[in-house]
Amino acid sequence: MKKLALSLVLASFAIAPAFAAMKEKPLKVELAAQNDSGETGYAMLYPHGAKTKVIVHLKGTPKGVAQPDHIHKGTCANLDPKPAYVLKPVVDGKSVTTVHVSVADLLKEPMAINVHESAQDIKKYVACGDIAAPK
């Protein structure tokens, strides 16, 4: 009986991290238009342990144009131009990418999701949103 109880206690410690990860809720990041682009929307960050699934939804995007997007250090007002994490380009308003960083780690320092006009005009930003914990 004692062995069974000990086994159950040890098993609960082994699966506790999995349950903790399941309790994490998705994080919504509002994406505001920049440079009069008219492109607005949001990104959903879904926790998957040490990874995060990022789904970007934008309205007002040009049809068939691949728009690079990234997670950058800093805020939309003060963005580090070097991407911290590369996301798949937004095409027809949507992008889905899994990045190798947890949502908790993305919240440890200021970070933002930034969308560019095109690969040809990478310096022109069309939408941005600061990644922040819900208030």
C-alpha positions as CSV (number, residue, x, y, z in Angstrom):
1,M,0.0,0.0,0.0
2,K,2.8,2.4,0.9
3,K,4.5,1.6,-2.5
4,L,1.3,2.4,-4.3
5,A,0.9,5.7,-2.5
6,L,4.5,6.7,-3.1
7,S,4.1,5.8,-6.8
8,L,1.0,8.0,-7.1
9,V,2.8,10.9,-5.4
10,L,5.8,10.6,-7.7
11,A,3.6,10.3,-10.7
12,S,1.8,13.5,-9.7
13,F,5.2,15.4,-9.7
14,A,6.0,14.0,-13.1
15,I,2.8,15.2,-14.7
16,A,2.5,18.5,-12.9
17,P,4.4,20.5,-15.5
18,A,2.1,19.2,-18.2
19,F,-0.9,20.4,-16.3
20,A,0.7,23.8,-15.6
21,A,1.3,24.2,-19.3
22,M,-2.3,23.3,-20.0
23,K,-3.5,26.1,-17.6
24,E,-1.7,28.8,-19.6
25,K,-4.2,30.8,-21.6
26,P,-3.6,32.2,-25.1
27,L,-2.4,35.8,-25.2
28,K,-4.0,38.3,-27.6
29,V,-1.8,41.1,-29.1
30,E,-3.7,44.0,-30.8
31,L,-2.0,45.0,-34.0
32,A,-2.4,48.7,-34.9
33,A,-1.9,50.2,-38.4
34,Q,1.4,52.1,-39.0
35,N,2.4,54.5,-41.8
36,D,-1.3,55.0,-42.9
37,S,-1.4,51.4,-44.1
38,G,-5.0,50.8,-42.9
39,E,-3.9,47.3,-41.8
40,T,-5.2,46.3,-38.4
41,G,-5.9,43.1,-36.5
42,Y,-4.4,40.9,-33.8
43,A,-2.1,38.0,-33.1
44,M,-2.9,35.1,-30.8
45,L,0.0,33.5,-28.9
46,Y,-0.8,30.0,-27.9
47,P,1.5,28.5,-25.2
48,H,2.9,25.0,-26.0
49,G,5.5,24.5,-23.2
50,A,8.8,25.9,-24.4
51,K,7.2,26.9,-27.8
52,T,4.5,29.3,-28.8
53,K,2.2,29.1,-31.8
54,V,1.6,32.6,-33.2
55,I,-1.4,33.2,-35.4
56,V,-1.6,36.7,-37.0
57,H,-4.9,38.0,-38.4
58,L,-4.9,41.3,-40.4
59,K,-7.6,43.2,-42.2
60,G,-6.8,45.5,-45.1
61,T,-3.8,43.6,-46.5
62,P,-3.0,43.5,-50.2
63,K,-4.1,40.3,-51.9
64,G,-1.4,37.8,-52.7
65,V,1.4,39.8,-51.2
66,A,3.7,38.1,-48.7
67,Q,4.3,40.6,-45.8
68,P,7.2,39.6,-43.6
69,D,6.5,39.7,-39.9
70,H,8.7,39.2,-36.8
71,I,8.8,39.4,-33.1
72,H,11.3,42.1,-32.1
73,K,12.8,43.2,-28.8
74,G,11.4,46.6,-27.7
75,T,8.1,48.2,-28.2
76,C,6.3,49.5,-31.3
77,A,7.5,53.0,-30.3
78,N,11.1,51.9,-29.8
79,L,11.8,48.7,-31.8
80,D,15.1,46.9,-32.2
81,P,15.3,46.5,-36.0
82,K,16.9,43.1,-35.7
83,P,14.2,40.4,-35.4
84,A,14.3,38.2,-32.3
85,Y,12.0,35.6,-33.9
86,V,11.0,35.3,-37.5
87,L,7.4,34.5,-38.3
88,K,6.0,33.2,-41.5
89,P,4.9,36.0,-43.8
90,V,1.3,37.3,-43.6
91,V,-0.4,36.3,-46.9
92,D,-4.0,37.4,-47.5
93,G,-4.3,38.5,-43.9
94,K,-3.0,35.4,-42.1
95,S,0.2,33.9,-40.8
96,V,0.8,30.8,-38.6
97,T,4.2,30.1,-37.0
98,T,5.5,28.1,-34.1
99,V,8.5,29.7,-32.5
100,H,10.9,28.1,-30.1
101,V,10.2,30.4,-27.1
102,S,7.6,30.2,-24.3
103,V,5.0,32.9,-23.9
104,A,6.4,33.4,-20.4
105,D,9.8,34.2,-21.9
106,L,8.3,36.6,-24.4
107,L,6.8,38.5,-21.4
108,K,10.1,38.8,-19.5
109,E,11.2,41.9,-21.5
110,P,9.4,44.3,-23.9
111,M,8.7,42.6,-27.2
112,A,6.5,43.5,-30.2
113,I,5.1,41.8,-33.3
114,N,5.8,43.9,-36.4
115,V,4.5,43.4,-39.9
116,H,6.4,44.9,-42.9
117,E,4.9,46.1,-46.2
118,S,6.7,43.5,-48.4
119,A,10.1,41.8,-48.8
120,Q,11.0,44.6,-51.3
121,D,10.0,47.4,-48.9
122,I,11.1,45.7,-45.6
123,K,11.8,49.1,-43.9
124,K,8.2,50.2,-44.1
125,Y,6.1,48.9,-41.2
126,V,2.4,48.4,-41.8
127,A,1.2,47.0,-38.4
128,C,2.7,46.5,-34.9
129,G,1.5,45.4,-31.5
130,D,3.3,45.3,-28.1
131,I,3.3,41.9,-26.4
132,A,2.1,42.4,-22.9
133,A,0.5,40.4,-20.1
134,P,-3.3,40.9,-19.8
135,K,-4.3,43.6,-17.3
